[in-house]
Amino acid sequence: MDPELVQLDQGSGGQAMHELIDGLFLRAFDNPLLRARNDSAVFEIAGGRLAMTTDSYVVDPLFFPGGNIGSLAVHGTVNDLAMCGAKPLYITAGFILEEGLLLGDLKKIVASMAGAAREAGVQVIAGDTKVVPRGKADKLFINTSGIGIVRDGLDIAGSRARPGDLVLINGTIGDHGMAVMCKREGLEFENEIQSDSAALSGLIDRMLCAFSGIHVLRDPTRGGVATTLNEIAEQSGVGIRLEEEALPVRGDVVGACEVLGLDPLYVANEGKVLAIVPPGGAQAVLSAMLSHPLGKSACIMGEVVSDDPGRVYLRTRIGGSRIVDMLRGEQLPRIC
């Protein structure tokens, strides 16, 4: 690997990407808001607090079971805002189009994006379009920014996990990554795996109404649950113990992962939220999750501990344990 060249691993969401961000971007743009390393930056203006986020989408293929790059771009942007407790309001959209892209596909993607925005209660209020020559891009890339309002009294951040907190998730893991990979690789199973891509702001609003003292919310996208929990463990200086018996994974996702040699803990999700909640509020949050259409399979799957700060480990079904490290390189390229 040539250290003078950008590598695919550096966009994976794992350790290589973190090293690039810390060594280059954070060093160049360093400020307190960026240093917090959350999915959105929360800042005060006259009369309240705003949250702002930005993201880019390069998923391949453009269409996959359960969604496409347009709906995914809206869902991902809305979710990043919701993870800090913000009510998403507005997004922008920049399109980089390759010469030769089918106009019919572009129309379907834009219509899907508009529908997703309406369902999420946000408006697309600005944008930009560029077209590059054939062969200079890969069909279509989308960049978004989003802004929302954070309600008073909320303090949700990756640095707030505390020993004794419980780790909750709203459903099965690995669905999005496996839906995209099966489509890309032409794998077929008895039941088609569907992406979980969805806007989570309504679910999270219900969770916060049930218990406003949630410590951490994070959507486990690139790098999956394992990498996201490692980020939280490092930010908070705590350990996190998962229970293998409690991990919610669909049988067909397990099968697809076995065929591809992957671990579901590292596979991307686009409609899941990890909530780290004090024990006194965990049952209320779990009940709120279960009462929402996007949380019908919610469960408690782990606990924050004081042992091994900065590490995540899994207690196996037979009573042993194994370290669950952060993803190092690129397991599933162009998954979002």
N, C-alpha and C positions, 0 to 999 in steps of 0.2 A: 504494500500500500504506500503510495507516494504521499508523504506528509505535506507536499506543496500543492496538492490537488484536493478539491472538494470530493468527498466520498458519499455514496448512497447511504451508508450507515448514519451519516450526520443529519439525516432527516427522519430517523426512525422513531423518535420519541424516547430513545434509550440513553445509555451513558455517553455514547459518542456525540449525540446531539447536545446533551447537557454540557459537555466539555467545550463544544463549539460556541454555545450561547454564553457560557461563563467567560471563556477566554477571549472572545471577540466582541459579541454584541453587548453584553452587560458591561464589559470594560469600557467600551466606547460611549455608551449611552447612559452610564450609571446614574441613578437617582433613586430616592427612597421608594417611589411607586413601582419602578421596574424591579428593584431589589427584592420586593416581597414575593415575586415569582408565582403569582396566582394567575388563573386563566383570564381574569379581567383586572384592570386597575380601578380602584375606588378612590374618588377624590371629592373634596367639598367645594361647592360653589355657593353663592348667596342663596339661601333658602333651602339647602338640602345637599344630598350626596348623589353623585352620578357614578356609574360604572361604564367603562369603555373597553372594547376588545377588538381584535382584528385576527383574521385567519385566511388561509388560502386552501383551495380544494383542487386536487389533481387526480382524483380517483380514476382508475382504469379497471373495468370498462365504465363508460359514462352511465349506462343503464344496468341495474342489477336487481335481483328479486327484493322487492320491498322499497325501492326508491331509485333515485338517480342523482347526478351531481348537483342539480338545482335544489331539490328538496333537502339534500344533505347539507348544502351550504347554509340554508336558512336554519335548519335544526342545530347545526354545530355552533353557529353564531349566537342564537338564542340561548343555547345551553351554557355556553361560556359565561354569559351575563347572569343567568339564573344561579350559577354555582357560587356567586357571592351574595345571593339573596336579592338581586336586582329584579325589578319588573322591566322586561325588555320593551323598548318603545320603537326605535328606528334602526334600520340597517342601510348600508350602502353596498353596492355590488359593482365590481369591476370585471369585465369579461375580456379574456385574451383568446381570440378565435384564430384557428389555423385555416388558411385558404383551402377550400375543398370540403369543409365541414358541411354535412347535409343540413340545409335550412330547415327541413322538417324536424330533424332531431333537435335543433336549437329551439324551435317553437315549442316542442314538447317539454324541453327542460325549463324554459322560461315560464310556461304555464304551470308546471309543477312547483316551481319556485314561488310564483305568485300565490298559488293555493296554500302552500306551506306557511307563507307569511300571514295570510288571512287567518288560518287556523291558530297560529301562534299569537295573533293580536299585535303584529308589528307591521310597519310600513317601510317599503323601500323608497327612500327619499332622495337618493343621489346615486350616480353611477358613472361608469366610463367604459368605452369599448375600443379595443385595438384589434386589428387583423394583421397577422404575420404571414410571410410567404409559406407555401406548402413545404413541409419538412422542417420548419423552424420551431414547431411546437407539436403537441400531440392532441389534435382535435380541439380541445377546450379546457381552459383553466379559469377558475373563478376566485376572485379575492373579495372578501367582505370586511366591513367594520360594523360594530353595533354599539348602541348606547342605551342605557336604562337608568331607572331611578332606584336607589337603595333606601328601603324604609328605615326610619329612625330606630336605634336600639340594637340593630343587628351587627354582630362582629364575627364574621365567618371567614376563615383563612386557613391555608395549609399548615400554618405554624401553631394552631390552637388545639391539636390533639393532646389529650392528657391520659395518664395511666388510669385504667378503670373504664374509660369510654368504650362503647361497643361499636362495631363496624357493621353497618347495614347496607344492603343493596336492593334495588327494586325489582330484580329479576335475573334471568339467565344470562350467562356471560359468553362472549365469543361469537354471538350470532352475526353481527355485521361483518366481521373479518372473514368468517367462513362463507357467508353468502357471496361476498365479492370474489373470494378465491375460487369457490366452486364454479362460478360463472366464468371466471377468467381461464381456469384450467379445464373446463368442460366436464367436471365431475357431476355425476347424477346419483341421487339417493332416492329411496322410496318416497320420501317427503322432501320437497324442495326447501332448503334452508332460506329463510327470509331475514333480511336485515332488520335490526331493531331501531333503525333511524327514526327519531321522533323528537318533538319539542317537549322539554321537560319542565317548562316554567310553571304550568298549571299544577303538576304534581308537587313541585317544590313549594309552591305557594301553600298548598294544603298541608304539607309537612310543617312549614313554619307557623302556620296558624295553630297547629296542634301543639307545637313546642318551639318557641323562638330561640331557645338556647343551644341549638345545634352548633357544634364547634367547627366542623369541616364539611364542605360539600365539594365533590370533584367528579367530573365525568371521565371514566377510564377509557380514553380513545386510543391513540397510538401507544403501543407498548402494553395495553391491556391493564387489568386489575393489578397485576404484580408490579409493574413499573410505577403506576400511579400511587400505590400504597408505599412503595419505597421513597418516592418523592415526599410524601407526607411525613413518613417516619424521619427522614433527614431534616425536613424543615422544622419539625416539632421536637426533635431530639428524644424520640421515644422508640420503643419496639412495638411491633404489631404481630399478633399471633392469629393465624387463620385456622379454621377447623375444616379439614378435608371433607368430612362427612356432611358439612353444611354447605359446601360450594354448590350453587345452582347452575348446572350445565345440562343442556339438552342432549339426549342420546345421539341424535344425528350429528350434532356439533362435535361430540367426543369422537364419533366414527370418522368424520372428515379430518379432524386433527390427527388421528392415528394414521390415516392414509398419507397425510402431508408431513408427518413427523413434527407436529406442533403441540404446544401445551396451551390449553384454553386460557390459562391465567395470563398469557402474554398476547392474546388475540384481541383486536380492537373492538370496541363497542361504540355505538352512536345513539343509544337510547337508554343508557344506564347511568345512575348516580350512586356514588359511594357517599354515605352519610356517616360521620363519626360523631356520636351523640353521648352525652353524659348518661350514666345508667338510670338516673331518675326520670329521664325523658324518652328513653329508648322505646318503651312499649307504646307510648302515645304516637311517636313518629312511625313505628312499624304499623300500627293500626291505620294511620292516615295513608300510608303507602298502599296497604292492602285494599283500602276503600276506593282507590283510583284505578282507572283502566290500565295505566302504565305501571302499576305496582302490584298486580294480582299475584305475582310469584315472589314478592319481597320476603326477605329473611334476614336474620342476624347470622353473620358468618365469621365473626372474629372479635378480638378484643385488643385494646391498646394496653401495653404493659411497660413497666419500667426497665425490664431486662433488655440487654442488647440494643441500646439506643441507636437509631438509624438503620435497624435491620428488620426484615420481615421474614417470618418463618411459618411453616405449615405443620400442624399436628396431624399426622396421618391416621388412617382408620385403624391401624394396628398399634397405635400408641407411640410411634416414633416421631421424629421431627426432621424437617429438612429446611435449609435456608432457601428462600425465594428471592433471588437477586434481581436487581434492575436489569432489564434487557440491555445488552451491550450494543448490538448492531441492528441491521435491518432484517427483521423476520418476514414482514409482509409489506413489500414496497407498494406505494400508491394505493393505499387502502381508504384514504379519505381526501 
